[in-house]
Amino acid sequence: MKKGQLGFLTGTHAVNDLYQGVIPAMLPFLMTERHYSYAAVSGLAFAASGVSSLFQPLFGVLSDRKPRGWLVPVGSGTAALGVVAAGLSDSYLLTWIFVALAGIGIAAYHPPATSQARAAGGSSQKAMSVFSVGGTVGGAVAPSLVTVVIGALGFDAGYLLALPALVMLVLWVLKGPWMRWRGYEEAAPLVSGPAGGAAGRGDGRTDDWRAFGRLVVVIIGWSIPYVTVTSLLSLHAQRDLGQSEAAGAVALTSYTAAGAVGTLLGGWIGDRYGRMTSVRAGYLVALPALAGIVWAPWFPVLVVCAALFGAAMFLPFAAQVTLAQDYLPNRPGTASGLTLGMAMAAGGLCSPVFGWLADSSGLPSAFYTLLVVFVVPVGLALRLRDRVLPVTGLRPTPTVETADSGVSR
């Protein structure tokens, strides 16, 4: 494991996903200042998440064809540029375009960065969980940063939001010379070789699309309850249990913070007991925890169940990413793009359905339906099988151009 490189990539993940969290945090300020409707705000949310999810598999395919490490700083820089420009734009159309640009930048970052993190961490599930938590931390910091900058200084000071990306860009440029001076060698990202990669070399590294398809279905089933609970948990605490807005925020914070703990714990379990243990344990614990949220009679029970559900949902996260890459060993960028992009978008697309159900039949009905839906991915997750690749399965491409990675080898 190359801990220095992994730590650096984790920092870049925090910066990139900071902008993923900045966009939804900006929406209330845009709504207040520019008098946007709920429909207009929903359109901006789609421009960020929907466009990003559609482009992410494309960047995965591009990363598989040739190492494009430069997409890591360029992606985050583009996200920062889009966020700042959206805050300074006067028209809704320009705001939408710039928010979409930020989403594309966020999408460009993930496939090459995830492949590099896998190469730096090797077969360690803990390494991938650490990299994943970097994004969680960045997203968690975003609302506070937006409140401090835009809430206190207004959109004219939005350029301050670009400082994290600027610092990361400078560090990325300096990284290559510093590593050469210290005599370090960067782990090469996983890429497919010519003519279909290893599949054409006969070394056993074939792409298992059927198993990968099952995993995508599981992740889609994972994302639906995760996004829906995120959207409705605070309202559930207020309307069904008679709590205040502050209490609803406490429940939501417990839920999201537990996700970071679950990610790290899942990596540790995966290294010690095997990654399929973290997958199965996560889904088996998440199902009764969700039932506890649905039927919680008192607020403290809701908070405990929400925290348990958040942790359990992220126990399998790192394992699912590495498993997807091992199902498609010749296309690790594509695997990352599909599992982290389009599959994750399903939760956002289905969330309005549960919102409509909550409006028409009440929050309990929405949660009851969600619980029934979640049974399907739990059952499928228990049927997933591990895939152990030959040693050559993690073999990097022999050379990577300096322009791509910033490091000569």
C-alpha positions in Angstrom: 0.0 0.0 0.0 1.3 3.4 -0.9 0.0 5.4 2.0 1.3 8.8 0.9 -0.4 8.6 -2.5 -3.6 7.2 -0.9 -3.6 10.1 1.6 -3.1 12.7 -1.1 -5.9 11.2 -3.2 -8.2 11.1 -0.2 -7.6 14.9 0.2 -8.4 15.5 -3.5 -11.7 13.4 -2.9 -12.6 15.7 -0.1 -12.1 18.8 -2.2 -14.0 17.4 -5.2 -17.0 16.2 -3.2 -17.0 19.5 -1.3 -18.4 21.0 -4.6 -20.9 18.2 -4.8 -22.2 19.4 -1.5 -21.9 23.1 -2.2 -24.5 23.0 -5.0 -27.5 21.8 -2.9 -26.4 24.1 -0.1 -26.5 27.0 -2.5 -30.1 26.3 -3.7 -31.9 27.9 -0.7 -29.9 31.1 -1.1 -30.6 31.1 -4.9 -34.3 30.6 -4.2 -34.4 33.5 -1.7 -32.3 36.0 -3.6 -33.6 35.3 -7.1 -37.1 34.2 -6.2 -36.8 30.8 -8.0 -39.7 28.4 -7.8 -39.5 24.9 -6.4 -39.6 23.6 -10.0 -36.7 25.9 -10.9 -34.6 24.7 -7.9 -35.4 21.1 -8.8 -34.1 21.8 -12.3 -30.8 23.0 -10.9 -30.6 20.0 -8.6 -31.0 17.8 -11.7 -28.4 19.8 -13.6 -25.9 19.0 -10.8 -26.7 15.3 -10.0 -28.4 14.1 -13.1 -25.9 15.5 -15.6 -23.0 14.3 -13.5 -24.4 10.8 -13.3 -24.9 10.6 -17.1 -21.3 11.8 -17.8 -19.5 9.7 -15.2 -19.6 6.4 -17.2 -18.3 8.3 -20.2 -15.3 9.5 -18.3 -14.9 5.9 -17.0 -14.6 4.6 -20.6 -12.1 7.3 -21.4 -10.0 6.5 -18.4 -9.9 2.8 -19.4 -8.6 3.6 -22.8 -5.6 5.6 -21.6 -4.5 6.9 -18.2 -5.8 10.4 -17.7 -4.6 11.4 -14.3 -4.9 15.0 -15.2 -8.7 14.7 -15.0 -8.4 14.6 -11.2 -7.3 18.3 -10.8 -9.1 19.5 -13.9 -12.4 17.9 -12.8 -12.3 19.6 -9.4 -11.2 22.9 -11.0 -14.1 22.7 -13.4 -16.5 22.0 -10.6 -15.2 25.1 -8.7 -15.4 27.3 -11.8 -19.0 26.1 -12.4 -20.1 26.8 -8.8 -18.6 30.3 -8.7 -20.0 31.2 -12.1 -23.4 30.0 -11.2 -23.4 32.3 -8.1 -22.5 35.3 -10.3 -24.9 34.6 -13.2 -28.0 36.7 -13.5 -30.2 34.5 -15.8 -31.6 31.2 -14.9 -30.4 29.6 -18.1 -26.8 30.6 -17.5 -27.1 29.4 -13.8 -28.4 26.0 -15.1 -25.5 25.7 -17.6 -22.8 26.5 -15.0 -24.3 24.2 -12.4 -24.3 21.5 -15.1 -20.7 22.3 -15.8 -19.9 21.8 -12.2 -21.6 18.4 -12.3 -19.5 17.4 -15.3 -16.4 18.4 -13.5 -17.4 16.3 -10.5 -18.1 13.4 -12.8 -14.7 13.7 -14.5 -12.9 13.3 -11.2 -14.3 10.1 -9.9 -13.3 7.3 -12.4 -9.5 8.1 -12.7 -9.2 9.0 -9.0 -11.0 5.8 -7.9 -8.7 3.7 -10.2 -5.6 5.5 -8.8 -6.8 4.9 -5.2 -7.3 1.2 -5.9 -3.8 1.0 -7.4 -2.4 2.8 -4.3 -4.3 0.7 -1.9 -3.9 -2.7 -3.7 -6.4 -5.3 -2.4 -7.0 -3.5 0.9 -10.7 -2.7 1.5 -9.6 -0.3 4.3 -7.7 1.7 1.8 -10.7 2.2 -0.4 -12.9 3.0 2.6 -10.4 5.7 3.6 -10.5 7.2 0.1 -14.4 7.1 0.2 -14.5 8.8 3.6 -12.6 11.7 2.1 -15.6 12.5 -0.1 -18.0 12.1 2.8 -16.0 14.7 4.8 -15.9 17.1 1.9 -19.6 16.9 1.4 -20.2 17.3 5.2 -18.2 20.5 5.3 -19.9 22.1 2.3 -23.1 23.4 4.0 -21.1 25.2 6.7 -18.7 26.7 4.1 -21.6 28.0 2.0 -23.3 29.5 5.0 -20.1 31.3 6.0 -19.3 32.6 2.6 -22.6 33.2 0.8 -24.8 33.6 3.8 -22.6 36.2 5.4 -20.9 37.9 2.3 -23.3 37.2 -0.5 -22.8 35.7 -4.0 -20.3 38.4 -4.9 -17.8 36.7 -2.5 -18.5 33.3 -4.1 -15.0 33.3 -5.6 -13.8 32.3 -2.1 -15.4 28.9 -2.7 -12.8 28.2 -5.4 -9.9 28.4 -3.0 -9.9 24.7 -2.0 -9.7 23.6 -5.7 -6.9 26.2 -6.3 -4.9 24.8 -3.4 -5.4 21.3 -4.6 -4.3 22.3 -8.2 -1.1 23.8 -6.9 -0.3 20.7 -4.8 -1.0 18.5 -7.8 1.5 20.4 -9.9 4.1 20.2 -7.2 3.5 16.6 -6.5 5.5 15.2 -9.4 8.8 17.1 -8.7 8.5 16.4 -5.0 8.0 12.7 -5.5 11.0 12.5 -7.9 13.1 14.5 -5.4 12.3 12.0 -2.6 12.8 9.1 -4.9 9.2 7.8 -4.7 7.3 6.1 -7.4 3.6 6.6 -7.9 1.3 3.5 -8.2 0.1 3.3 -11.8 -3.7 3.4 -12.2 -5.5 0.3 -13.4 -6.2 0.5 -17.1 -7.1 -2.0 -19.7 -4.5 -3.1 -22.2 -4.8 -3.0 -26.0 -7.4 -5.1 -27.8 -9.6 -5.6 -24.8 -6.9 -5.7 -22.2 -6.1 -8.9 -20.3 -9.1 -10.7 -21.9 -7.1 -10.9 -25.1 -4.0 -12.3 -23.3 -5.6 -15.4 -21.9 -4.6 -14.8 -18.3 -8.0 -15.3 -16.7 -8.9 -11.7 -16.4 -12.2 -11.8 -18.3 -15.0 -9.3 -17.7 -17.9 -10.9 -15.9 -20.8 -8.7 -17.1 -23.5 -10.9 -15.7 -22.1 -10.6 -12.2 -21.5 -6.9 -12.7 -25.1 -6.5 -13.8 -26.4 -8.1 -10.6 -24.1 -5.8 -8.5 -25.5 -2.7 -10.3 -29.1 -3.9 -9.5 -28.0 -4.2 -5.8 -26.5 -0.7 -5.8 -29.6 0.7 -7.4 -31.6 -0.9 -4.6 -29.1 0.5 -2.1 -29.4 4.1 -3.4 -33.2 4.3 -3.4 -33.6 3.9 0.4 -30.4 5.9 1.1 -31.6 8.9 -0.8 -35.2 8.6 0.3 -34.4 8.4 4.0 -32.0 11.4 3.6 -35.0 13.3 2.1 -37.7 12.3 4.6 -36.0 11.5 7.9 -36.2 15.0 9.3 -39.8 15.4 8.3 -40.6 12.0 9.8 -39.2 13.2 13.2 -41.2 16.4 13.0 -44.5 15.3 11.7 -44.9 11.7 13.0 -43.0 12.1 16.4 -43.9 15.8 17.1 -40.3 17.0 17.2 -38.8 20.4 16.4 -36.8 21.3 13.3 -33.6 21.2 15.4 -34.4 17.7 16.5 -35.0 16.6 12.9 -31.6 18.0 12.0 -30.1 16.0 14.9 -31.6 12.8 13.5 -30.3 13.6 10.0 -26.9 14.5 11.2 -26.6 11.3 13.2 -27.6 9.4 10.1 -25.1 11.0 7.7 -22.2 11.0 10.3 -22.8 7.3 11.0 -22.2 6.7 7.2 -18.6 7.8 7.5 -18.1 5.5 10.5 -19.7 2.6 8.6 -17.4 3.2 5.6 -14.3 2.9 7.7 -15.7 -0.1 9.7 -16.6 -1.8 6.5 -13.1 -1.5 5.2 -11.7 -3.0 8.4 -14.2 -5.9 8.3 -13.4 -6.5 4.6 -9.6 -6.7 5.2 -10.0 -8.9 8.3 -12.9 -11.2 7.3 -13.3 -10.8 3.6 -15.2 -8.1 1.6 -18.3 -10.3 1.2 -18.7 -10.3 5.0 -18.9 -6.5 5.0 -21.5 -6.6 2.1 -23.7 -9.2 3.7 -23.4 -7.8 7.2 -24.3 -4.3 6.0 -27.5 -5.4 4.2 -28.6 -7.7 7.0 -28.2 -5.0 9.6 -29.7 -2.3 7.4 -33.0 -4.0 6.9 -34.1 -4.2 10.6 -32.6 -0.8 11.2 -34.9 0.6 8.5 -37.8 -1.2 10.1 -36.8 0.6 13.3 -37.0 4.0 11.6 -40.4 3.1 10.2 -41.9 2.0 13.5 -39.9 4.0 16.0 -42.3 5.0 18.9 -40.0 7.6 20.4 -37.5 10.1 19.1 -34.4 8.6 20.8 -35.3 5.2 19.2 -35.5 7.0 15.8 -32.1 8.6 16.3 -30.5 5.2 17.3 -32.1 3.4 14.4 -31.1 6.2 11.9 -27.5 6.0 13.0 -27.5 2.2 12.8 -29.1 2.4 9.3 -26.5 5.0 8.1 -23.6 2.9 9.4 -25.0 -0.4 8.0 -25.7 1.1 4.6 -22.0 2.2 4.2 -20.5 -1.0 5.5 -20.5 -2.5 1.9 -19.5 0.7 0.1 -15.8 0.1 -0.4 -16.4 -3.6 -1.0 -18.9 -2.8 -3.8 -16.5 -0.4 -5.5 -13.6 -2.9 -5.5 -15.9 -5.8 -6.4 -17.2 -3.9 -9.4 -13.6 -3.3 -10.6 -12.8 -7.0 -10.2 -16.0 -8.1 -12.1 -14.7 -5.9 -14.9 -10.9 -6.1 -14.5 -10.3 -4.8 -18.0 -12.5 -1.7 -17.5 -12.0 -0.4 -13.9 -12.9 3.1 -14.9 -16.1 2.0 -16.6 -16.9 -0.1 -13.5 -16.4 2.9 -11.2 -18.4 5.2 -13.5 -21.4 2.9 -13.7 -21.5 2.0 -10.0 -20.8 5.4 -8.7 -22.6 7.3 -11.4 -25.7 6.0 -13.2 -26.6 3.4 -10.5 -26.4 6.0 -7.8 -28.6 8.3 -9.8 -31.5 5.9 -9.5 -32.0 6.9 -5.9 -32.4 10.5 -6.9 -34.8 9.6 -9.8 -37.0 7.5 -7.5 -37.0 9.8 -4.6 -39.8 12.1 -6.0 -42.0 9.0 -6.3 -41.8 8.4 -2.5 -42.3 12.1 -2.0 -45.5 12.0 -4.0 -46.6 8.9 -2.0 -45.9 10.8 1.2 -47.9 13.8 0.0 -50.9 11.6 -1.0 -50.9 8.9 1.7 -48.7 10.2 4.4 -45.1 9.6 5.5 -45.7 6.2 7.1 -47.0 4.8 3.8 -43.9 6.0 2.0 -41.7 4.3 4.6 -43.7 1.1 4.5 -43.3 0.9 0.7 -39.6 1.7 1.0 -39.1 -1.1 3.5 -40.8 -3.6 1.1 -38.7 -2.3 -1.9 -35.5 -2.7 0.2 -36.1 -6.4 0.7 -35.2 -7.0 -3.0 -31.6 -5.7 -2.9 -31.0 -7.3 0.4 -31.9 -10.7 -1.0 -29.7 -10.1 -4.1 -26.8 -8.9 -2.0 -26.7 -12.2 -0.1 -26.4 -14.0 -3.5 -23.4 -12.0 -4.7 -20.2 -13.9 -5.0 -16.7 -12.7 -4.6 -14.2 -12.8 -7.4 -10.5 -13.4 -6.7 -8.3 -12.4 -9.6 -4.9 -13.8 -10.5 -1.9 -11.8 -9.4 -1.8 -10.2 -12.8 -5.3 -8.9 -12.2 -3.8 -5.8 -10.5 -1.0 -5.4 -12.9 -0.6 -1.8 -13.9 0.2 -0.5 -17.3 4.1 -0.5 -17.6 4.4 3.2 -18.5 2.4 6.3 -18.0 3.3 9.6 -19.6 4.4 12.4 -17.4 1.6 14.6 -18.8 -1.0 12.2 -17.6 0.1 11.6 -14.1 2.5 14.3 -13.3 5.2 11.7 -12.4 7.9 10.3 -14.5 8.7 6.6 -14.2 
